[in-house]
Amino acid sequence: MKETEHKNPLYKNVPSLLSSFVDTFVDFTVSGGLFLPNPDPKTSQNVREPTTRLPRVDRLIAIGDLHGDLEKSKQALRLAGLINGSDQWTGGMATVVQVGDVLDRGDDEIKILYLLEKLKREAEKSGGKFITMNGNHEIMNIEADFRYATEMGLKEFEDWANWYCIGNKMKSLCVGLEKPKDLFSGIPLAFKSMAKEYHNGVRARIAALRPDGPIARRFLSENTTVLVVGDSVFVHGGLLKQHVEYGLERINREVRDWINGLMGKSAPGYCKGRHAVVWLRKFSDEEKKCDCSALEHALATIPGVKRMIMGHTIQEKGINAVCDNRAIRIDVGLSRGCYDGLPEVLEINGNSELLVLTANPLYQNKNKVYLGPDSKEGLGLLLPDYEPKQVEVKA
């Protein structure tokens, strides 16, 4: 009888079915009630090369820093018609780029990661793309720099760790499944310079986000760090000529490998310091004149690219352009943990014409205006020296 049972295909699949059920249960619990669609088997079987270059698309949407604010993130997505009231993908074949800094300053970091993962899978099934990028706060958290984590953000990770460990205990009871690794292996039980009530949250955050940690590997390792779409290059902070010469594909591969635990604990050098790709402010600081010369040198080394689109530095007056529209700054500080700015997103159509979509009620009666091919290229006519924008407002 036992021999027959072991040969039964259904019996053989029980361990993997149980593991999948447990994972789905934990996901549903910690994500706020989301069921993730099954990934495309063609793209999920092997480790994929990070996306570095894509051709021009008919509709390209760029979204700035989200910083742990789930509701404001949804507002930005709805502004561009990317999700409906049930948070389902409605963007069709659009390509979306979120330029990083999902983590820190807000209380719903894990929930946003799950939402974005769900939208990636739904977009792919509709012929669209949803690409997420690494910001300086992703890099900081992987290195266990939690200076900007909120108290509720720590609690969210503590809750995640509790459910993750419950799931592992359930799996450990099933014969045929490999014994799960200890989530907290190598992490201290306490931290001398920290109030005791935060110890569990910090331990959970380290466990989740350290190189090869479950959250880091599952969500952040799929991020790209530099991305070219048509004639636009996206980066969280900024690119200098030396970054381009080092190699955009090389940067993306190395950051992915580091997040997956293949390159030690410390981030690559081009991700650290004020000239790093995720930290640079030469082109985005409103208080200082943009270094247009350095920008031109960087863009000139990327064939076919005429503009750089970046987040990182809050633009209190909204999305804007400088250096003859070659630098587009899209971080509007929408998170309530930052500036609590009104959501705005950038749209680029297939003719490389640009538009700002905004929630600002001042522009409710304005019509959608694209720049024509004979007009000054870029955002110049939409955003001249921070003057009011001609925009479309969507509920």
C-alpha positions in Angstrom: 0.0 0.0 0.0 2.7 2.4 0.9 4.6 1.6 -2.3 1.5 2.4 -4.3 1.0 5.7 -2.5 4.5 6.8 -3.2 4.0 6.1 -6.9 0.8 8.1 -7.1 1.4 11.4 -8.9 -1.0 13.2 -6.6 0.8 12.1 -3.5 4.1 13.1 -5.1 2.8 16.7 -5.6 1.4 17.2 -2.1 4.6 18.9 -0.7 4.8 21.4 -3.5 1.0 22.1 -3.3 1.2 22.6 0.5 4.2 25.0 0.0 2.3 27.0 -2.6 -0.8 27.2 -0.4 1.2 28.4 2.6 3.0 31.0 0.5 -0.3 32.3 -0.9 -1.8 32.4 2.6 1.1 34.4 4.0 1.1 36.7 0.9 -2.6 37.4 1.3 -2.2 38.2 5.0 0.8 40.6 4.9 -0.2 42.3 1.6 -3.6 43.6 2.9 -5.6 41.0 1.1 -4.0 40.7 -2.4 -3.9 37.5 -4.4 -0.9 37.7 -6.8 -1.7 36.4 -10.3 0.5 33.5 -11.4 3.6 34.7 -13.1 4.2 33.9 -16.8 6.0 30.6 -16.8 8.1 31.6 -19.8 9.6 34.5 -17.8 9.7 33.0 -14.3 11.5 29.7 -14.7 15.0 31.2 -14.9 16.8 34.2 -13.5 16.2 37.0 -16.0 18.7 39.6 -17.2 17.7 43.0 -15.8 15.9 45.2 -18.2 18.2 47.9 -19.4 17.0 49.0 -22.9 13.6 49.1 -24.4 12.5 50.6 -27.8 10.1 53.6 -28.0 6.6 52.7 -26.9 3.2 54.3 -27.7 2.5 55.3 -24.1 5.2 55.7 -21.4 4.3 56.7 -17.9 6.9 57.8 -15.3 6.1 57.9 -11.6 8.4 59.4 -8.9 9.2 58.4 -5.3 6.4 56.7 -3.3 8.0 56.4 0.1 5.6 54.0 1.9 2.4 55.9 1.2 0.0 53.3 -0.2 -3.0 55.6 -0.8 -1.1 58.4 -2.4 0.6 55.8 -4.6 -2.8 54.5 -5.8 -3.8 58.1 -6.5 -0.8 58.5 -8.8 -1.6 55.2 -10.6 -5.3 56.2 -11.0 -4.2 59.6 -12.3 -2.6 57.9 -15.3 -5.5 55.5 -15.8 -3.3 52.5 -14.8 -5.7 51.0 -12.2 -9.4 51.0 -11.5 -11.2 51.4 -8.2 -10.4 47.7 -7.4 -6.7 48.3 -8.0 -6.7 46.2 -11.1 -4.5 47.0 -14.0 -6.3 49.1 -16.6 -3.2 50.5 -18.4 -3.5 48.2 -21.4 -0.2 48.1 -23.3 1.3 51.1 -21.5 4.9 50.9 -20.2 5.3 52.3 -16.6 8.5 53.2 -14.9 8.6 53.9 -11.2 12.0 55.5 -10.4 12.6 54.0 -7.0 12.3 55.0 -3.3 9.3 52.8 -2.4 10.9 52.3 1.0 11.2 54.5 4.1 9.2 57.6 5.4 5.9 55.8 5.2 4.0 52.9 6.9 2.9 50.7 4.0 6.2 49.7 2.3 5.5 46.0 2.1 1.9 46.6 0.9 3.2 48.8 -1.9 5.8 46.2 -2.9 3.0 43.6 -3.2 0.8 46.0 -5.2 3.5 46.8 -7.7 4.3 43.1 -8.1 0.6 42.4 -8.8 0.5 45.2 -11.4 3.7 43.9 -13.0 2.0 40.5 -13.6 -1.3 42.0 -14.7 0.4 44.4 -17.1 2.4 41.6 -18.7 -0.7 39.7 -19.4 -2.2 42.7 -21.1 0.9 43.4 -23.2 2.1 46.2 -21.0 5.1 46.6 -18.7 5.5 47.9 -15.2 9.2 48.4 -14.3 10.4 49.3 -10.9 13.8 50.8 -10.1 16.2 51.1 -7.2 16.5 54.3 -5.4 18.9 55.3 -2.7 16.5 54.2 0.0 16.3 50.7 -1.4 20.2 50.6 -1.3 20.2 52.0 2.2 17.8 49.4 3.6 19.6 46.5 2.0 22.7 47.8 3.9 20.6 48.0 7.1 20.5 51.8 7.2 17.1 52.3 8.7 17.4 56.0 9.6 14.2 56.9 7.7 12.0 53.9 8.7 8.9 54.9 10.6 7.7 53.2 13.8 4.7 51.7 11.9 7.1 50.7 9.1 9.1 48.6 11.6 5.8 47.1 12.8 4.8 46.2 9.3 8.1 44.2 8.9 7.7 42.6 12.3 4.2 41.4 11.4 5.5 40.1 8.1 8.3 38.2 9.9 5.8 36.6 12.3 3.6 35.3 9.4 6.7 34.3 7.4 7.9 32.2 10.3 4.5 30.6 10.8 4.5 29.6 7.2 8.0 28.1 7.6 6.8 26.1 10.6 3.9 24.7 8.6 6.3 23.8 5.8 8.7 22.1 8.2 5.9 19.7 9.3 5.6 18.3 5.7 7.7 15.4 4.7 9.2 16.0 1.3 9.9 19.7 1.7 13.4 21.1 2.4 13.7 22.4 6.0 13.3 26.2 5.8 16.3 28.4 6.7 16.3 30.3 10.0 15.1 33.8 9.0 17.0 35.5 11.7 20.3 33.6 11.3 23.3 35.8 12.3 21.1 38.7 13.5 21.6 40.0 17.1 18.7 39.6 19.5 19.1 43.1 20.8 20.8 46.5 19.9 22.4 48.5 22.7 21.8 51.9 21.2 18.1 51.4 20.5 15.0 51.3 22.6 13.9 47.8 23.3 10.4 48.2 21.7 12.1 48.5 18.3 14.4 45.5 18.5 11.9 43.0 16.9 11.0 45.4 14.1 14.7 46.1 13.3 15.6 42.4 13.4 12.7 41.7 11.0 13.7 44.5 8.7 17.3 43.3 8.5 16.2 39.7 7.9 13.8 40.7 5.1 16.0 43.3 3.3 19.6 42.1 3.7 21.3 40.7 0.6 19.4 37.4 -0.2 16.7 38.3 2.3 13.2 37.1 1.3 11.8 40.6 0.5 15.0 41.7 -1.1 15.3 38.7 -3.3 11.7 38.5 -4.2 10.9 42.1 -4.9 14.1 44.3 -5.1 16.3 42.0 -7.1 13.9 42.4 -10.0 14.4 46.2 -9.9 16.6 47.9 -12.5 19.0 50.7 -11.6 19.4 52.4 -15.0 16.9 52.1 -17.8 16.7 53.4 -21.4 13.3 53.5 -23.1 13.3 55.0 -26.6 15.0 58.4 -26.3 14.8 58.7 -22.5 17.1 57.4 -19.8 15.7 56.8 -16.4 17.7 56.8 -13.1 16.8 57.6 -9.5 19.5 60.2 -8.9 21.5 60.9 -12.0 24.0 59.6 -14.5 27.5 60.9 -15.1 29.7 60.1 -18.1 31.8 57.7 -16.0 28.7 55.7 -15.1 27.7 55.3 -18.7 31.3 54.3 -19.6 31.3 51.7 -16.9 28.3 50.1 -18.6 24.6 50.4 -17.9 24.0 46.6 -18.3 26.9 46.0 -16.0 25.5 48.3 -13.4 22.1 46.5 -13.5 23.7 43.0 -13.3 26.0 43.9 -10.4 23.3 45.5 -8.3 21.0 42.5 -8.9 23.7 40.1 -7.9 24.5 42.1 -4.8 20.8 42.1 -3.8 20.8 38.4 -4.3 23.7 37.9 -1.9 26.3 37.1 -4.5 28.6 40.1 -3.9 29.0 40.6 -0.2 27.2 43.0 2.2 28.3 46.3 0.8 26.7 48.0 -2.2 28.7 48.6 -5.4 30.7 51.9 -5.2 28.5 53.6 -7.9 25.6 53.3 -5.5 27.3 55.1 -2.6 28.3 58.7 -2.1 27.0 62.0 -3.5 28.1 61.1 -7.1 26.3 57.8 -7.1 23.6 56.9 -9.6 21.0 56.8 -6.8 22.3 59.8 -4.8 23.4 62.4 -7.5 21.6 65.8 -7.3 23.6 67.7 -9.9 20.5 67.8 -12.2 17.7 67.9 -9.7 18.5 70.3 -6.9 16.0 73.3 -7.1 18.3 75.5 -5.0 21.3 75.1 -7.3 21.7 75.6 -11.0 21.6 72.4 -12.9 25.0 71.2 -14.2 23.9 71.2 -17.8 27.4 70.5 -19.1 27.8 67.3 -17.1 24.3 66.3 -18.2 25.2 66.8 -21.9 28.4 64.8 -21.5 26.4 61.9 -20.0 23.6 61.9 -22.6 26.1 62.1 -25.4 27.5 58.8 -24.5 24.1 57.0 -24.8 23.2 56.7 -28.4 19.7 58.0 -29.3 19.0 59.4 -25.8 18.0 63.1 -25.5 16.7 63.4 -22.0 17.3 62.1 -18.4 14.3 61.5 -16.2 15.0 61.3 -12.4 13.4 61.3 -9.0 15.2 61.6 -5.6 15.0 65.3 -5.1 11.5 66.8 -4.2 10.3 69.4 -6.6 7.9 71.5 -4.5 6.5 73.2 -7.6 5.8 69.9 -9.4 7.3 68.0 -12.3 9.6 70.3 -14.2 12.4 70.5 -16.8 15.7 72.3 -17.0 18.7 72.4 -19.4 16.6 72.9 -22.5 14.3 70.1 -21.3 17.1 67.5 -21.2 16.6 67.0 -17.4 13.1 66.1 -16.2 12.6 66.0 -12.5 9.5 63.9 -11.4 9.7 63.5 -7.6 6.8 65.6 -6.3 7.2 64.4 -2.7 3.7 62.9 -2.7 4.2 60.7 0.4 2.7 62.2 3.6 6.0 61.2 5.2 7.8 63.7 2.9 6.2 66.8 1.4 2.6 65.4 1.1 2.6 66.8 -2.4 -0.2 66.5 -4.9 0.3 63.4 -7.1 1.7 64.1 -10.6 3.0 61.7 -13.2 4.8 62.2 -16.5 3.4 60.8 -19.8 5.4 60.4 -23.0 3.6 59.4 -26.2 4.9 57.5 -29.2 6.0 60.8 -30.9 8.2 61.7 -27.8 5.7 64.4 -26.8 5.5 65.0 -23.1 2.6 65.8 -20.7 2.2 66.2 -17.0 -0.9 64.6 -15.4 -1.7 66.3 -12.1 -4.1 66.1 -9.3 -3.8 69.9 -8.7 -7.3 71.3 -8.7 -6.0 74.6 -10.2 -5.9 72.9 -13.6 -9.2 71.1 -13.5 -10.6 73.0 -16.5 -7.5 72.7 -18.7 -7.4 70.4 -21.7 -4.7 67.9 -22.5 -2.1 69.5 -24.6 0.8 67.7 -26.3 3.7 69.5 -27.8 3.5 69.3 -31.6 6.5 68.2 -33.8 7.1 71.9 -34.7 7.1 73.1 -31.2 10.0 73.4 -28.8 10.8 69.9 -27.8 10.2 68.6 -24.3 8.3 70.2 -21.5 9.4 73.8 -22.3 5.9 75.0 -23.4 4.3 73.1 -20.6 6.6 74.1 -17.8 8.4 77.4 -18.7 10.3 78.4 -15.6 7.8 76.8 -13.3 4.8 78.6 -14.8 1.4 77.0 -14.6 1.1 73.8 -16.6 -1.5 72.8 -19.2 -2.5 69.4 -18.1 -5.3 66.8 -17.9 -6.8 66.0 -14.6 -8.3 62.5 -14.1 -10.3 61.4 -11.1 
